[in-house]
Amino acid sequence: MARKIGSRYTAHQILGRGSAGTVWLGEGPEGPVAIKLLREDLASDEELVGRFVQERTALLGLDHPNVVSVRDLVVDGNDLALIMDLVRGTDLRTRLDRDRRLAPEAAVAIAADVAEALAAAHAAGVVHRDVKPENILLDMQGPLGPGGSHHALLTDFGVAKLIDIPKRTRTTKIIGTPDYLAPEIVEGLPPRAAVDIYALATVLYELLAGFTPFGGGHPGAVLRRHVTESVAPLPGIPDELWQLVIQCLAKAPASRLRASELAARLRELLPLLAGIPPLDVDEPDPEADDDSEDPDRTAAPTPPSAPRARRGAVPLVPGARPDSNRDTHTSMRVPAPDELAGGAHGTARVPRPTGAPRPGSARARAAARRRRITLTVAGTALAAALGVGAWLATSDDGSTDQPENGTTTSAPARP
């Protein structure tokens, strides 16, 4: 059913629903558009509407080939909407759900596109605050780039900032998606441009590995890992790329590169990555941190047909349900310092060769126990074999010969 949005736009078909609102395929004076219609409870918030109007100039001024441009902002009765360019393609999350991971050249080309979008936004004073695969669109109609990658565009600028109203979130809430949150946000510091660099480096790690460096398990454990643990290395990628990733995942915001620097460095690495296949590593067990100490308990095998858990779409609000477009602008209580300090200080979720159990997990402990049992049985069998051999040798040395006439004679001693 068609729906009028303001006086200039008509929404025709729902493309997706999210916790912040609904995205429609619409029509405007200049042709097809995407309309992000925010929730009614957000539209009724006078402070949010005021902030919405204040952000109008900054959002409309973002004009870059790697940015999904905001054409207009509509405030009309209960309607609060962003009118955006329509991208004919899919989002990066859908691509990851299909392929799990990308070849390094394609992954770096996509990350470079997003870094260039962030550089333009940061130069205009805009911090995205929610960089994740769901907010990266792939233009399927344009020419292919390095490694067969599609042109990437960053969308949803300003949505997280609009929702992050002091009276709504206060100082005890954080806005964002847990897998991609920079440590300074978890610790309650104001978000600066460096949070986008950290999130993009997390996305790049995910494109290479098929999983995020600190994700998995309870959202609280994810937040703690961001603050307390170092990123686990990825085998199989050039050291130059790995050093770039860990620099942008630094805990200290000042240690990370600027967006323009990151984009340039990524472009420089592309020739080095040509022809390298996707990595072959297994995702760490997300329940490993909660494994029982019982060495006899083994993790239940995952059926081959079972769907993989989707990263980055953890509902943080009790009772919330996943959305069709995985838009997860949600809030969560900021962990107290003692909660953050309670985590292990080490390397998070170490990747491993395909099929190998995660060190310290129940599977690894059970495998070690089976090896011990095997070695014990083998040792016992070897000892028994040696004992029987010694007995036979002794018996042979002291044996007697039985002549045909029935008399017994001693066997001659052997030299």
C-alpha positions in Angstrom: 0.0 0.0 0.0 1.4 3.4 -1.0 2.1 5.9 1.8 2.7 9.6 1.5 5.9 10.9 3.2 5.6 14.6 3.4 4.4 16.4 0.3 7.1 15.2 -2.1 7.6 11.5 -1.5 5.6 8.3 -1.7 6.6 5.0 0.0 5.6 2.0 -2.0 7.2 -1.2 -0.6 9.0 -2.2 2.6 12.6 -3.2 2.0 13.5 -4.0 5.6 12.6 -3.4 9.2 15.0 -2.4 12.0 15.0 -1.3 15.6 15.3 2.3 14.5 12.6 2.2 11.9 11.6 0.9 8.5 13.2 1.2 5.1 10.9 1.7 2.1 11.3 1.8 -1.6 9.9 5.1 -2.6 9.4 7.7 -5.3 10.3 11.3 -5.3 10.4 14.2 -7.8 13.8 13.0 -9.2 12.9 9.3 -9.3 13.3 6.2 -7.1 14.6 6.7 -3.5 15.1 4.8 -0.3 13.1 6.2 2.6 14.2 5.4 6.2 11.1 6.1 8.3 12.0 6.3 12.0 9.8 4.7 14.6 6.8 6.6 15.8 8.1 6.8 19.4 11.2 8.4 18.1 9.3 10.8 15.9 7.2 11.9 19.0 10.4 12.8 20.9 10.7 16.6 20.7 14.4 16.6 21.5 15.1 14.0 18.8 13.1 16.0 16.3 15.1 19.1 17.2 18.4 17.3 16.8 17.1 15.8 13.6 16.7 19.3 12.2 20.1 20.5 13.5 21.8 17.6 11.7 20.1 18.4 8.4 22.9 20.6 7.0 25.7 18.2 8.0 23.9 15.1 6.6 22.8 16.8 3.4 26.3 18.0 2.8 27.9 14.5 2.7 28.5 14.1 -1.0 31.0 11.3 -1.9 31.0 8.4 -4.3 31.3 5.9 -1.4 28.5 7.5 0.7 24.8 6.7 0.3 23.7 10.4 0.1 20.9 11.7 2.2 18.8 13.8 -0.2 16.3 15.2 2.3 15.0 15.0 5.8 11.2 15.0 6.4 9.5 16.1 9.5 5.7 15.8 9.0 3.3 15.1 11.8 4.3 11.7 13.2 6.7 11.0 10.2 10.4 11.5 10.7 12.2 10.2 7.6 15.6 10.3 5.9 15.3 10.3 2.1 18.4 8.5 0.6 19.8 7.4 -2.7 18.6 4.0 -3.8 21.4 1.5 -4.2 20.7 -1.4 -6.5 22.4 -4.2 -4.7 22.7 -5.9 -1.3 24.4 -5.2 2.0 27.7 -6.7 3.0 26.1 -8.8 5.7 24.1 -10.7 3.1 27.4 -11.3 1.1 29.1 -12.6 4.3 26.1 -14.9 5.1 26.5 -16.4 1.6 30.3 -16.6 1.3 31.4 -16.5 5.0 34.7 -14.8 4.1 36.3 -13.0 1.1 39.6 -13.2 -0.6 42.0 -10.7 0.9 42.2 -8.5 -2.2 38.4 -8.1 -2.4 38.1 -7.6 1.4 40.7 -4.8 1.3 39.1 -3.1 -1.7 35.8 -2.9 0.1 37.5 -1.6 3.3 39.3 1.0 1.2 36.0 2.2 -0.2 34.5 2.5 3.3 37.6 4.3 4.6 37.3 6.9 1.8 33.7 7.4 2.8 34.7 7.9 6.4 37.5 10.3 5.4 34.9 12.5 3.7 32.5 12.3 6.7 35.2 13.1 9.3 36.4 16.1 7.2 32.8 17.4 7.4 32.7 16.8 11.2 30.4 13.7 11.0 31.1 10.5 13.0 29.2 7.5 11.8 29.3 5.5 15.1 27.8 2.3 13.7 30.1 1.0 11.0 29.2 -2.7 10.4 28.4 -5.0 7.4 24.7 -4.2 7.7 25.5 -0.5 6.9 27.8 -1.2 4.0 25.9 -1.6 0.6 27.4 -3.2 -2.5 26.4 -1.8 -5.8 25.7 -4.8 -8.0 25.1 -2.7 -11.2 28.5 -1.0 -11.3 31.8 -2.5 -12.7 33.8 -4.9 -10.6 36.8 -3.8 -8.6 40.0 -5.5 -7.4 39.5 -9.2 -6.6 36.0 -9.1 -8.1 34.7 -6.8 -5.4 31.6 -4.6 -5.9 31.7 -0.9 -5.2 31.0 -0.3 -1.5 28.9 2.6 -0.1 28.5 3.5 3.6 24.9 4.3 4.7 23.0 5.3 7.8 25.1 8.3 8.7 23.7 10.1 11.7 21.1 7.5 12.8 23.1 6.4 15.9 23.7 10.0 16.9 20.1 10.9 16.4 19.0 8.1 18.7 21.7 8.8 21.3 19.8 11.5 23.1 21.0 12.2 26.7 17.6 11.8 28.4 17.0 8.6 26.5 20.4 6.9 27.1 21.9 9.0 29.9 25.4 8.1 30.9 24.6 4.5 31.7 23.8 3.4 28.2 25.8 2.8 25.1 24.6 2.9 21.5 25.9 0.6 18.8 26.4 -3.1 17.9 28.6 -5.0 20.4 31.0 -6.7 18.0 32.1 -3.4 16.5 32.2 -1.1 19.5 35.5 0.6 20.3 36.9 0.2 23.8 36.5 3.9 24.6 32.7 3.7 24.0 32.5 0.7 26.3 34.3 2.7 28.9 31.8 5.5 28.6 33.9 8.1 26.7 32.4 10.3 24.0 32.7 8.9 20.5 35.3 10.5 18.2 36.3 9.7 14.6 38.7 7.0 15.9 35.7 4.8 16.8 34.8 4.5 13.1 38.4 3.4 12.3 38.2 0.7 15.0 34.8 -0.5 13.7 36.1 -0.6 10.1 39.2 -2.6 11.2 36.8 -5.1 12.9 34.8 -5.4 9.7 38.0 -6.0 7.7 39.0 -8.7 10.1 35.6 -10.3 9.7 35.8 -10.2 5.9 39.2 -12.0 6.1 38.4 -14.5 8.8 34.6 -15.0 8.7 34.1 -13.9 12.3 34.8 -10.8 14.4 37.9 -10.6 16.6 36.0 -10.1 19.9 32.6 -11.5 19.1 30.8 -14.6 20.3 28.9 -15.5 23.5 27.1 -13.1 25.8 27.2 -9.4 24.8 28.8 -8.6 28.2 31.7 -10.9 27.4 32.0 -9.2 24.0 32.2 -5.8 25.5 34.8 -7.0 28.1 37.0 -8.4 25.4 37.1 -5.1 23.5 38.6 -3.5 26.6 40.8 -6.2 28.1 42.1 -8.5 25.4 44.4 -8.3 22.4 43.3 -9.4 18.9 44.4 -12.9 17.9 46.6 -13.1 14.8 45.2 -14.4 11.5 47.5 -16.9 9.7 47.9 -16.7 6.0 47.9 -12.9 5.3 50.9 -10.7 4.5 52.5 -9.1 7.5 52.0 -5.6 6.1 48.2 -6.1 6.1 48.2 -7.7 9.6 50.2 -4.8 11.0 47.7 -2.3 9.5 44.7 -4.2 11.1 46.2 -4.4 14.6 47.2 -0.7 14.4 43.6 0.2 13.7 42.4 -2.1 16.5 44.6 -0.4 19.1 43.0 0.2 22.4 44.2 3.8 22.5 42.3 5.9 20.0 45.4 8.1 19.3 47.3 5.0 18.0 44.9 4.4 15.2 45.3 5.8 11.7 43.1 8.6 10.3 40.5 7.5 7.7 42.4 9.1 4.8 45.6 7.4 5.9 43.9 4.0 6.2 42.4 4.3 2.8 45.7 5.2 1.2 47.5 2.3 2.9 44.8 -0.2 1.9 45.1 0.9 -1.7 48.8 0.4 -1.6 48.4 -3.1 -0.4 46.1 -4.3 -3.2 48.8 -5.4 -5.7 50.4 -7.5 -2.9 47.2 -9.4 -2.3 46.3 -10.4 -5.9 45.6 -14.1 -6.2 45.6 -14.9 -2.5 42.7 -17.3 -1.8 40.3 -16.8 1.2 41.8 -17.9 4.5 41.1 -21.4 5.9 40.6 -20.9 9.6 37.9 -22.1 11.9 35.8 -19.7 14.1 36.7 -20.0 17.8 34.0 -21.7 20.0 31.8 -18.8 21.3 30.9 -20.9 24.3 34.6 -21.7 25.2 34.7 -19.1 27.9 31.8 -20.8 29.7 33.0 -24.4 29.3 32.7 -26.6 32.3 35.8 -27.7 34.0 34.7 -31.3 33.7 37.1 -32.9 31.3 34.6 -35.6 30.5 32.1 -33.0 29.0 32.6 -32.6 25.3 30.9 -30.0 23.1 28.0 -31.3 21.1 28.9 -31.4 17.4 27.1 -28.9 15.2 25.1 -30.6 12.4 26.5 -29.7 9.0 23.0 -28.3 8.0 22.7 -26.1 11.0 22.7 -22.3 10.2 25.7 -20.3 11.4 25.0 -17.8 14.1 24.9 -14.3 12.6 27.5 -11.9 13.9 26.8 -8.3 14.8 23.0 -8.7 15.3 22.9 -9.4 19.0 19.7 -7.9 20.5 20.7 -6.0 23.6 17.3 -4.9 24.7 15.4 -7.6 26.7 12.6 -9.0 24.6 13.8 -7.5 21.3 13.6 -9.8 18.3 16.0 -9.8 15.3 15.0 -7.6 12.5 14.8 -8.5 8.8 17.5 -6.0 7.8 19.6 -6.5 11.0 19.6 -2.8 11.9 20.7 -3.0 15.6 20.9 0.5 16.9 20.2 -0.5 20.5 21.3 0.5 24.0 22.9 -1.4 26.8 24.1 -0.6 30.3 27.7 0.5 30.4 29.7 -2.2 32.4 31.2 -1.0 35.7 35.0 -0.8 35.9 35.2 -3.9 38.1 33.2 -5.9 35.6 35.5 -4.9 32.8 38.6 -5.7 34.9 37.2 -9.1 35.6 38.0 -10.5 32.2 41.1 -12.4 31.3 44.0 -10.3 30.0 45.3 -12.1 27.0 44.5 -12.9 23.5 40.9 -13.2 22.5 39.4 -16.2 20.6 42.5 -17.5 18.9 41.7 -18.8 15.3 42.8 -22.3 14.6 43.2 -24.6 11.5 39.9 -26.0 10.2 38.6 -28.8 12.4 41.0 -28.2 15.3 39.5 -27.6 18.8 40.0 -24.3 20.5 42.8 -24.4 23.1 41.3 -24.7 26.6 37.8 -25.6 25.3 36.0 -28.7 26.4 36.7 -30.4 23.1 40.4 -29.7 23.5 40.4 -31.0 27.1 38.5 -34.2 26.1 40.9 -34.7 23.2 43.9 -34.4 25.6 42.3 -36.9 28.0 41.8 -39.3 25.1 45.4 -38.9 24.1 46.5 -39.6 27.7 44.3 -42.8 27.8 45.7 -43.9 24.5 49.3 -43.4 25.6 48.6 -45.2 28.9 47.1 -48.2 27.1 49.9 -48.2 24.6 52.5 -48.0 27.3 50.9 -50.9 29.2 50.7 -53.0 26.1 54.4 -52.3 25.4 55.4 -53.1 28.9 53.4 -56.4 28.7 55.0 -57.2 25.4 58.5 -56.6 26.9 57.6 -58.7 29.9 56.4 -61.6 27.8 59.6 -61.4 25.7 61.8 -61.5 28.7 59.9 -64.5 30.2 60.2 -66.4 26.9 63.9 -65.6 26.7 64.4 -66.8 30.3 62.3 -69.9 29.7 64.3 -70.7 26.6 67.7 -70.3 28.5 66.7 -72.8 31.2 64.7 -75.2 29.0 65.2 -79.0 28.9 65.2 -81.2 25.9 63.0 -84.3 25.9 64.7 -87.2 24.0 62.6 -89.8 22.4 63.5 -92.4 25.0 61.9 -90.3 27.7 65.1 -89.4 29.7 65.8 -85.9 30.5 69.0 -84.1 29.6 70.0 -80.6 30.2 70.4 -78.3 27.3 74.0 -77.1 26.7 74.7 -73.6 27.9 74.7 -70.9 25.1 77.6 -68.6 24.8 
